[in-house]
């Protein structure tokens, strides 16, 4: 067959011819150079892409047509035929209603003629506070600040109109903002109001076909409130908002809570809160999720209804517990640590004693920074005051301990002086034993003696004394005065026969043995102590008297220790002791010798076996510290027990 013409396409050829032509064409392509093949391949891909774009455009046209059809169908459904629209009869807007009632002689200055449109009587106004937030609680100023909506309900038959059920246009007409100036509204005021914020507050009045009216006013008010701080910081308060009519008594208007009964009593819902939470206060159970409701209380005073809308709230005590109670406890224990510090570390003890007192005073002042400075009882204030009293007692304890340490230091000096006089004491005791006399008699022998000087001796001593005085005056440049160091011839005490004088001098025995009065000073003090406890003047002291006498020299032992020490001392000094060691007694000589050697026995006396013996064996200053170590924690514990028991009783 002949070859096809150039004007024919492949689709116009007979089937065998077409197959042949295609086969031939492929054969030629396979024989053509690679560049020609690439160009043909690109042409095919471009044709395929053009086809895809064409298909997509077709689908878009179909979708647009479907949407347009749907929109037209919807418009047909929302826009009914004007012929089918029914005409309503009645007001549509606040202006329409005001125009309607004005035509019937409505007077907004006159209250509604009756309570329920069936009888004459006072207008009934129901009030409710929709509480949304407790903004501020200020016990010091005695006020709270609340945010919410004042809602009032009443019926005014003069405002009745046709609703949709009776051919009217609407079932409620809203008067927003100042649009309600043309209506009568009850003159409800807040009786315990301190301040009210008006700027930015909104109001809404809704009038219903039967003439019932609902008014809602956004409020931010500060009201006076009572605070019972006796249980601070665990106290609970009652917040109150009291409302009444300003100009109309109970013959013209009765005020009650929403849904409440007319007259005095508790009924209805006075407070309806939104879900409320606060970081400082707890509200009734469920307030955080669903809010809470409380009834209103109506009381009549002077012929006027007063509606009290109240709710309770309690303080979350964590702040005062963390900032006041816990610091009190911690500084009480800081004050307690002073009893474990050595009393000789005076600066450290003084700091630990005084610092807690200052801290307690600061904590007490911090409490009154947010509460009134009155005379009312407050648990927290009492707790801090008791804590401060304990700290002051600890500071006074420090003063007592230091006073006893001064006494003990003086007694220690006396013991040291007596120990220093050990050689002379042993010498005198030896002389007393040799002469077979007592140490007391020997002290009298070595004591000063009275001597009478004749006239010539007195003059000689006087001249010598005056000569020395004149020399001193010349050295000082003053010759005006002269002091007589000896009595004159006519002075009291002068011997009338010799015209001499009597003077005190060292005894011959003291001169002979080389004993001075300074050597006898501490021994004479020991004698005074001995005589003080030798009540029966037997020149002997028993073990209990010895224990008390040792305390005058800062030596502290229990009675058991003294009994043991006395027995050992007697045996060591060559004297026998009783088998019943408590029967041992000492003479003054033995008592004095024990004092100078007591340090040898103080480490051998043994430990205390009971509390009495322990306290007897330590200095008085240490007794105070040991007692405080046990008593102070007990007082802190009792403080907590008593204070929290008092809290439950309040």
PyMOL commands that set and color helices and strands:
alter all, ss='L'
color gray80, all
select helices_A, chain A and resi 10-12+15-31+34-78+82-84+94-103+157-159+164-166+177-182+287-290+318-340+346-367+379-420+422-434+439-446+455-476+508-513+517-533+543-551+559-572+581-583+588-602+611-616+620-649
alter helices_A, ss='H'
color red, helices_A
select strands_A, chain A and resi 123-138+143-155+172-176+188-190+193-197+203-208+212-224+236-245+253-257+265-273+281-283+293-301+304-315+449-453+501-505+541-542+585-586
alter strands_A, ss='S'
color yellow, strands_A
deselect
rebuild
show_as cartoon
